[in-house]
Structure formats: structure tokens, C-alpha cells
Amino acid sequence: MSITFRPARREDLPEAVAVRSVASFNFKQKYGFVGTKKEETITPDSFYSFAMDHESEGFWVAEEGDRIVGMMIFWERGAFRFLAYLFVAPDYQDKKIGSRLLDAAFRNTTPPGIANRALITYAYNLTSLGAYMKYGIFSRESVYKMA
């Protein structure tokens, strides 16, 4: 079955948030950060509801059939585009879904005049850092790898 990419709808919120939660938990475990999986509640004042209400053109999902397997939220202010979230379900992370979501955010829909691209991510997230650099998002602070 093929993966499709589209703007999110309000009814996608629970499944998109669940993808973010499990992907974040698995990522942190991979790097030795032990904790509990954070279950999030979608309320009218949650970040996800805000993004849906005020930044809907920047809220995207990737789906296979009727299953959401990736999600991304970005927004623009003037010449600035900020990537707030990009998460892919762990069992789909080797399918270039993150790159295709980034295509939607930074290659295919970037209007003229966007001079600044930014995000916040972990310095040890080397795979993602490499992908972000392909889309013109570079570190503004030094990144160090320690072993």
C-alpha cells in the first residue's frame, strides 16, 4: 500500500498525537533516556488544537490506508518558517516518510521570501540533523558529539 501526504483534519488529531508520543518515547529509549510514555490529552487549549485552528496549512500527516504513520507541524511569520514537530511511527521510519513530509514543508510549499528556517531538536539526533541540512536548516549553535 502506498503512503499519502495531506493536510491534517481535526479528526486526525488523536492518531497524529499518538504517533508523536510513541515515536518520541522510542527515540528517547534508543539513546538511553528511561521514562514513561507520555499520554497526551487533546483539549481545546492544547498545542495541537491551536495548530489546527491557527496554523492548519502547516499541519500535515502521512498515512497508509486509514492509518496515520507520520505527522508534522510548521508555521510561518514573515520571512521565518519554524518546524515545530516531525514524527514518524517507529515501524515506518525507514521509508523516507520524514523526508517526504519535509518536502511538503520546505520544498514544495515554501513561498518566495522565506529567508530563515528553524527547528529545535536534540544535538544527538544525527540522522535527523543530516536530513534537516538537506532542506537548508543548519545549526545556529555548535553541536557536539560526545562518547
C-alpha positions in Angstrom: 0.0 0.0 0.0 1.3 3.5 -0.7 1.9 6.3 1.7 -0.1 9.5 1.0 0.6 13.0 2.4 -2.1 15.6 3.1 -3.0 18.5 5.4 -4.4 17.2 8.7 -8.0 17.3 9.6 -9.4 17.8 13.2 -10.4 14.1 13.3 -6.7 13.2 12.7 -5.6 14.7 16.0 -5.8 11.7 18.3 -3.9 9.4 15.9 -1.3 12.1 15.0 -0.6 12.8 18.6 -0.3 9.1 19.3 2.3 8.8 16.6 4.2 11.7 18.1 4.0 10.1 21.6 5.3 6.7 20.6 8.0 8.0 18.2 9.3 10.4 20.9 9.3 7.7 23.6 11.1 5.2 21.3 13.7 7.8 20.3 14.5 8.7 23.9 14.8 5.0 24.8 17.2 4.4 21.9 19.5 7.0 23.4 19.2 5.7 27.0 16.7 8.1 28.5 14.4 6.0 30.6 11.0 7.3 31.3 7.3 6.7 30.9 5.4 7.1 27.8 3.5 10.4 28.0 -0.1 10.2 27.0 -1.4 13.5 25.8 -4.9 14.7 26.0 -6.2 16.9 23.2 -8.2 19.7 24.7 -9.4 23.0 23.1 -6.3 24.7 24.6 -3.7 22.1 23.6 -0.9 23.0 21.2 -2.4 20.6 18.6 -5.8 22.3 18.7 -4.1 25.7 18.4 -2.1 24.4 15.4 -5.3 23.1 13.8 -7.2 26.3 14.4 -4.4 28.8 13.6 -1.7 27.0 11.5 -3.7 24.4 9.6 -1.8 24.9 6.4 1.3 23.7 8.2 -0.2 20.7 9.9 0.4 17.6 7.7 0.0 13.9 8.1 1.3 10.8 6.3 -1.0 7.9 6.1 -1.1 4.4 4.8 -4.6 3.3 4.1 -6.6 4.6 7.1 -3.5 4.6 9.5 -1.6 7.8 10.2 2.1 7.0 10.2 3.7 10.4 10.4 2.9 14.0 11.4 4.4 17.4 11.0 3.6 20.9 12.2 5.3 24.1 10.9 4.4 27.7 10.7 5.5 31.0 9.2 5.9 34.5 10.4 7.2 36.9 7.8 10.4 35.5 6.3 10.6 32.8 9.1 9.5 29.2 8.9 9.6 27.1 12.0 9.3 23.3 12.1 7.7 22.5 15.4 7.1 18.8 15.1 8.1 16.0 12.7 7.5 12.5 14.0 7.1 9.1 12.2 5.8 5.9 13.6 8.8 3.7 14.6 7.9 0.9 12.2 7.8 3.3 9.3 11.0 5.2 9.9 13.0 3.5 7.2 10.5 4.5 4.4 11.7 8.2 3.9 8.4 9.5 5.3 10.1 12.2 7.3 11.9 13.4 4.1 8.6 13.4 2.2 6.9 15.5 4.9 9.9 17.9 4.8 9.4 18.1 1.1 5.8 19.3 1.8 7.1 21.8 4.3 10.2 23.2 2.7 10.5 22.3 -0.9 7.1 22.1 -2.4 5.3 24.8 -0.4 7.9 27.4 0.5 6.9 30.7 -0.8 9.4 33.3 -2.0 10.7 35.4 0.8 11.3 32.7 3.4 14.8 33.5 4.4 15.0 31.8 7.7 14.3 28.1 8.5 14.5 26.8 12.0 13.6 24.0 14.4 14.6 22.7 17.8 15.9 19.1 18.1 18.3 17.1 20.2 22.0 17.5 19.3 22.4 13.7 19.4 19.7 13.3 16.7 22.4 12.9 14.0 20.2 11.1 11.4 17.6 13.9 11.5 20.2 16.6 11.6 21.6 15.4 8.3 18.1 15.3 6.8 17.3 18.8 8.1 20.5 20.2 6.5 19.3 19.0 3.1 16.4 21.4 3.5 18.5 24.4 4.4 18.1 24.1 8.2 21.5 24.4 9.9 22.6 24.6 13.5 23.0 28.1 14.8 24.7 26.8 17.9 27.6 24.4 18.0 26.7 20.7 18.0 29.0 18.4 19.8 29.1 14.6 19.7 30.3 13.1 22.9 31.0 9.5 23.6 
